[in-house]
Amino acid sequence: MDKKLLKLYSLEEAKKELLNISKSNRVEAPIWSLYKILVHCSQTIEYSMEGYPKLKPKFIQITVGKIAIKKFLKQGFMKHSLTAPVPDAPVIPNEGDAVEAMQKLISSIDKFLGYKSDLYPHLLFGKLTKINYDKYFAMHIADHLSELNY
């Protein structure tokens, strides 16, 4: 089965898509469970405000990381390993309460949108502006949601 390409350009758009999923009677998640996807996406947003557990070396951030984020932002979508956890983050179980995880992700989005302090560097892309983080998080969520059928 071919994966669809979902494009989301902001966290506000991502919230609307998450609400569509929450209204769906059926969600099929062939790679990670819906619960695990939602917790993972929430985790990445929270780390922008708390600091990622482990960063890639500076050299990687300013070379590979900068090239990758520039490409993603230019094309408006990203493709990445949908089974790659955040390095050194707590392991997310495959099963859990998807409704609670959905609420947590929406809460993390709202917290980020209202956040006024400096953001921490991304583990691969390094320092990002809030606008670029917003776009990146939307693309990250979209890439994970693209694997779902709902």
N, C-alpha and C positions, 0 to 999 in steps of 0.2 A: 504494500500500500504506500503510495506516495504521500509524503508529508505536505500539508498545505503551507503556504507562506502567508502568515499573518503579519501585518505591519501596524505597529502602534508607535506614534510619534511623541507621546507624552504620558506621564503617569496619570493624568486626568483621563486620557483615552483608555489606558490600561484598566483603570477602575471601572469604566463603563463595560469593558469586555468581561471583567471578572463578575460583574453583576449579571451579565448575560449567562455566564456559566452557572452561576448560583441559581438561576431560574430554570436551568435545563433539567429535564427528568432523567437524563442518562448522560454520563460522562465516561468515555472509554479512554484509559491511559495506558498505552502499550509499553512504555519504557519505565518511567517512574509513576508511582501512584499520584493522584491529584493532591493528596495530602502532602506528599514529599515535595512535589513541585512548588506548592504554595509556601511551605515552610522555607524551602531553599531560597525562593525569590524574596521573601520577607527578610531572611537572614542577610542577604547581600545588601539590601537597602539599609538595614540597621547598622551594618559594619561601616557604611559611609559616614555614620554619625558617631560610632564608638571606636572605630579602628579595626582593620582586618587582623585576624590572628597571625597571619604570616604574609609578608610581601615578597614578590619576586625581587631579585637583585636590581639595583638602580639601573645598571647597564641594560637589562632586559626591558625595564619600564621605558627608558628613553629611546630604545630602538624598536624592538618588536611590539611593545605595548603601544607606543605612540602611533606606529604605522597601522596597527589593527584598529584602534579607536577612530583614527582619522577615516579609514576605509568604511567602517560601520556607520559613522555619522554621515558620511557623504552619500552612501547608498540607501540609508534609511532602514536598514535591517541588519541583523547579525546571524551568523551560524556558528555554533560552538558545540562542544561535546555536551550532550544532554544528560550525561551520567557523571559529570565531573563535579565533585563536591568542592566547597570552599576549603582550601588547604588549612589544616589544623583546626577547623571548626568542629563543633560537636557533631557526631554522626546523627543523621536524621533517619528515624525508622521509616520503613516503607508504609506502614499502616498507622492510621491515627484519625482523629476527628477532622474531616475535611471542612466542615462548617466552621469550626473553631479556627482552623488554619486560614480559611478565606477571610474571616474577621480580622485575624492577626495581620495578614498581608495588607488589607485595606487600611488598617490602623497604622502600619509602618509607612505606607504611602502618604497618609495624612500627616504623620509626624514629620516625614521628610519635607513635604511641601511647606510646612510651617516652620521648619528649622532655620534659625537665624545665625548660628555659630559657624565657625570654619568646619569644612568637611575634611575627612581623612582621605589620604591617597587611596586609590583603587589598587588592589593587589597586583594587577598586571599593567594597567594603564597609567598609574601614578596619579599625579594631581589633576583633578578635573574641576571645571566650574560647576556650579549648581545646575545651570542650564544643560550642560553636557551630561552630567550625572542623570538628570531627569530623562533625557533622550535615551541614554544608555540603558537605564533601568526599564524603560518602556520596551526597548528592543529585546532586552534579556527576557522579560516576561513573555513577550510575543513569541520568541523562539521556543520557549518551553510550552506555551499554549498551542503552538502549531502542531505539536505531536498528538494533541487530544482530539477526540471526536465528541462533539456535543451538539 
